[in-house]
Amino acid sequence: MSLTALAFAASYLSGLLLALFRNPLYGLYTYIAVFYLHPPARWWGMDLPDMRWSLLAGIVTLIAALRAEPLAGRESWFGSRGVKILAVFVAWFWIQSLWALDGPVHREAAALFTKYLVLFYLIYRLVQDEETLQRVMLAHMLGCLYLGWLALLAPPWGRLEGVGGPAINSANALAMQLNVGLIFSSVILFHGSKAAKVMAIIAIPLIVNGIVQTESRGAVVGLFAAGGVMMYLSPPKFRRWFVVAGVAGLILLVQIAPQNFLERIGTITSAVDKPEEMDTSSSGRLVLIEAQWEMFLAHPLGVGHRGTAVLSPMYLDESLLAADTRVDGSKGRRSSHNTLMTVLVEQGIPGVLLFIPLVWWAFRSLQKIRQADPKFESGFATYQAAVGGALASVLASGMFADYLKMEIFYWNLTLVAVLADITARYHAAAKPAADEKPAPVVRQAPRPASRG
């Protein structure tokens, strides 16, 4: 066994044991580490047993969390409107199993979303204060630093593919994940410990380089969307630093980006401004969206997960379908490349009526936190800016790819509930002192002068 594999196995086992016998948070950190390291995709993973590393870490963390004493006075995880909407969304997935066009794939997706519901419980249950929230963001930043390091070692030609785990293996998905790591890094740079700030300084160039190597237009759009949301949600005294960091990041991106990346980014607006300059991937996406609208009209209750791919041969020209590599003689397919259209076609009207309110709840909650946060002028408020920016990045990038199943999106939805809870408890703790009336002044009658 290689030293790398041995070190991973020892760290993994230590994390699970610490979760069971010391603090469940170690299990959560182990889960995040496995998400980014993903042993089956690494050369050193060949020396390890073939097992469900993430699943085992999740189960152990759940057991440890159920054994731990809950924080007194904290609202139940199911008290959040967001988790209720998500629970109904998951239930709708299971109902759709009755008619989904690709039953096995759809049931697998339903199980995945059920896992996200459990993750919502775990994250909310374990992330109880500002310090833990920062550590979770730091863990994701370090994971993206690792992905950035792998990107730096990758061959310098072509788009960066196959670096992430199974959920972030494509160039677009990897870029979206790195976006979130970059957003978390910027907040840690302003409001982290000295050691965390040093790690952020190291991480940011590697993450930016990884985004450039993916050549993802969606990632660039996502970063601009994140910047706008972060400017709105951040405290005024931190806003100028975000502007400085954004400009510095843009300069860094332009300096290290090759010419082909800049040319590819320049085609983002071609579909509107100069249709004749639009590349084949852009034109194919627009045609696919038109076809998906027709699919929706024919199936208003949705066709189940990956239903777009199943129906695509009936709605698209064969030239727009993926190359057929199957041996059964069936036609190629075309999957969805837009998150909202995915929901519309595959989950139908009920899915849209749940997904849009879920997103609305998240951003409305962040806005309420901004208004009610008694510590809004402190660095704590930069965390809500980071979570809002991360959500905006995923949603904006989702105009170019299907990110409905991306785990980081549901992590950040949960962090919205965590931020709301922390802010409410801060507010409740400060309220008695603010509402306390001064003690009445008791005036005593003057004593009569002594006669003596």
BELNORRA-V323449 format. One record per run of one state. SS is the DSSP state (hx for helix, st for strand, lp for the rest). FROM is the first residue (numbers start at 0). LEN is the number of residues. If there is no record, write none. Layout:
SS	FROM	LEN
SS	FROM	LEN
//
This chain:
lp	0	2
hx	2	19
lp	21	3
hx	24	13
lp	37	1
hx	38	3
lp	41	1
hx	42	5
lp	47	5
hx	52	15
lp	67	9
hx	76	3
lp	79	1
hx	80	16
lp	96	6
hx	102	24
lp	126	3
hx	129	24
lp	153	17
hx	170	21
lp	191	2
hx	193	21
lp	214	2
hx	216	17
lp	233	2
hx	235	21
lp	256	2
hx	258	7
lp	265	4
hx	269	4
lp	273	1
hx	274	3
lp	277	2
hx	279	19
lp	298	8
hx	306	9
lp	315	2
hx	317	3
lp	320	18
hx	338	34
lp	372	8
hx	380	17
lp	397	9
hx	406	29
lp	435	17
//
